[in-house]
């Protein structure tokens, strides 16, 4: 009797709530009107007046229950909402949370043409889902008149929001079925597929055509009529009830009766396994002949911790004494109960209720993100048979997990997942491997990999360096293990292609791009070729971590190398010196040595002769009477040559001309040899040559005049004469003179 009264009270509450909901459509809607906001300085002066007049016009229609402004402001403060930029979703959220039926906000601005711009937004609460927005453009002199028209538009729109909804019939529950036990009848039906249904009413009668009395209400598609007597027979109907109080027709009746049934089994225990839970029980022996008490099988019921009713998950044969439930959510506690079923499908009462939870394959699973990697750790399971752990990963969301790795061994407790993307979130689950099978997976955990390293700060490049650029930067301030090194990129043009020129370790913050230099100036030796003179280069720096993730490039900096130094000054070359050309020039402190170049007159090409440290040079590798062009470069401490000087010409002294007009005269028993003097004024002597028996002209003697007496015996003698000047230059030999002795 008590349960029937309770049921009647519940259905009365459901009906009264639905009726109140329907009546609510006929009351004045609650209107929250927030003062309009000025969007420009020009509109501040008249926004308050516009807001007040519009509000008064709306209020005078007596169509709304006006909500106090303080309540509106309180809700806005909680939601940190900004009136000038409210979205439809925000408006609706504020209206629903505060219990406004209609919420109106808006802004006012003023155009340069004297036109007032009024933008209004209205939204209904969640029970009157509606939204309306409109912009009004009104000349300022018509504001008073037009604000009344706007108020009428608002009222019309809001009435559309709050019109009573059209109620329609709702479907009835189907597939009503009843099963009996010795002291109860269990009812189940298919739920009505409608969001308007708030519950069901259960009615009962002692005959299919008798008066059906409501005995209970429920929000679930099932009900157990308990505390009955054995062999009682009842007929049942159900109906659905909507939010607005509308009821469907009663279902067709079903008969339910209590009947004898076997005793429930003795539920012994539940053992958690990696692959589920094993239920163990004993049957209660029966030796009689009443088929109602004979056990034909067992029905297994289960409900999760977040469920309120038991549901049948399987039926097993009478000879079974255990069952493994492999369809369990990981980490969820389940309650189990058993019934015995006789050949007529009459069930016993529930056995005792026991609880079970799937065994954790790995407990305390943790994930920590690093540089393109995630480090996983867990507490291994102490259950027998585990030979390793399988790692599953899902990118971005906790769905579509795929196997990405395996940690071998029962005691394995960590795994590092490498090769991931920067600044990405990954989800992981771990399953135990048991003889080729898998346990249920652990609950998902997530970790986010590090962002790519930050770019180096304060990049700088030195100007006016000789064929080099000294680059400096500041460290990133990232964790010590974040940066493994720095990469330096160079381009010949600001918008050109940047090519990597160097890679240095993380403990460095400078680099010498180009010539290493002398004099102790040496930061890091560059493998690249020396840079050009007076040339501008552009640089960018990045850093990278051990995983190969590279930062974005730093800002671009540029530097211009030193132009070539000016050529040495005052280069002079001698002329007329015997067998040499002497060069000299001014010294310069920037040069530590000089390169001397020589070329032939009439050609624009010179070749390097010598490198000297002095500011003079004596060229002795010359021909007599020949002119040469000379030029000089200075060499600085970095072994960089300067510009080359303008060429100068130097020449050597020519040899005297060979004597000519040789003749011979008899002079007693001797021969007088004579010749014409050489035209050079510095000829100091002549040298007489005689041909020996080997055919070689051999020096006979010097002569300080233009004649010579040959006193020898018989035979023919061949003579030649050369001239020698004061510098020791000897002319070519004269023609051969033959002298005969009888």
Secondary structure as GFF3:
##gff-version 3
##sequence-region A 1 742
A	DSSP	alpha_helix	2	24	.	.	.	ID=ss1
A	DSSP	beta_strand	29	33	.	.	.	ID=ss2
A	DSSP	beta_strand	37	38	.	.	.	ID=ss3
A	DSSP	three_ten_helix	41	43	.	.	.	ID=ss4
A	DSSP	alpha_helix	44	60	.	.	.	ID=ss5
A	DSSP	beta_strand	64	66	.	.	.	ID=ss6
A	DSSP	alpha_helix	69	79	.	.	.	ID=ss7
A	DSSP	three_ten_helix	83	85	.	.	.	ID=ss8
A	DSSP	alpha_helix	88	98	.	.	.	ID=ss9
A	DSSP	beta_strand	102	110	.	.	.	ID=ss10
A	DSSP	beta_strand	115	124	.	.	.	ID=ss11
A	DSSP	three_ten_helix	126	128	.	.	.	ID=ss12
A	DSSP	beta_strand	131	139	.	.	.	ID=ss13
A	DSSP	three_ten_helix	140	142	.	.	.	ID=ss14
A	DSSP	alpha_helix	143	161	.	.	.	ID=ss15
A	DSSP	beta_strand	174	180	.	.	.	ID=ss16
A	DSSP	beta_strand	185	190	.	.	.	ID=ss17
A	DSSP	beta_strand	197	205	.	.	.	ID=ss18
A	DSSP	beta_strand	213	218	.	.	.	ID=ss19
A	DSSP	beta_strand	222	225	.	.	.	ID=ss20
A	DSSP	beta_strand	233	242	.	.	.	ID=ss21
A	DSSP	beta_strand	254	257	.	.	.	ID=ss22
A	DSSP	beta_strand	266	273	.	.	.	ID=ss23
A	DSSP	beta_strand	276	282	.	.	.	ID=ss24
A	DSSP	three_ten_helix	291	293	.	.	.	ID=ss25
A	DSSP	beta_strand	297	304	.	.	.	ID=ss26
A	DSSP	beta_strand	311	317	.	.	.	ID=ss27
A	DSSP	beta_strand	322	325	.	.	.	ID=ss28
A	DSSP	beta_strand	333	341	.	.	.	ID=ss29
A	DSSP	beta_strand	354	357	.	.	.	ID=ss30
A	DSSP	beta_strand	362	370	.	.	.	ID=ss31
A	DSSP	beta_strand	373	380	.	.	.	ID=ss32
A	DSSP	beta_strand	386	395	.	.	.	ID=ss33
A	DSSP	beta_strand	402	408	.	.	.	ID=ss34
A	DSSP	beta_strand	414	418	.	.	.	ID=ss35
A	DSSP	beta_strand	425	434	.	.	.	ID=ss36
A	DSSP	beta_strand	437	438	.	.	.	ID=ss37
A	DSSP	beta_strand	445	448	.	.	.	ID=ss38
A	DSSP	beta_strand	457	461	.	.	.	ID=ss39
A	DSSP	beta_strand	468	474	.	.	.	ID=ss40
A	DSSP	beta_strand	485	491	.	.	.	ID=ss41
A	DSSP	beta_strand	499	505	.	.	.	ID=ss42
A	DSSP	beta_strand	510	514	.	.	.	ID=ss43
A	DSSP	beta_strand	536	544	.	.	.	ID=ss44
A	DSSP	beta_strand	557	560	.	.	.	ID=ss45
A	DSSP	beta_strand	572	573	.	.	.	ID=ss46
A	DSSP	beta_strand	575	577	.	.	.	ID=ss47
A	DSSP	beta_strand	581	584	.	.	.	ID=ss48
A	DSSP	beta_strand	593	600	.	.	.	ID=ss49
A	DSSP	beta_strand	607	612	.	.	.	ID=ss50
A	DSSP	beta_strand	616	619	.	.	.	ID=ss51
A	DSSP	beta_strand	627	635	.	.	.	ID=ss52
A	DSSP	beta_strand	648	652	.	.	.	ID=ss53
A	DSSP	beta_strand	660	667	.	.	.	ID=ss54
A	DSSP	beta_strand	670	676	.	.	.	ID=ss55
A	DSSP	beta_strand	683	691	.	.	.	ID=ss56
A	DSSP	beta_strand	697	703	.	.	.	ID=ss57
A	DSSP	beta_strand	707	710	.	.	.	ID=ss58
A	DSSP	beta_strand	715	725	.	.	.	ID=ss59
A	DSSP	beta_strand	737	741	.	.	.	ID=ss60
###
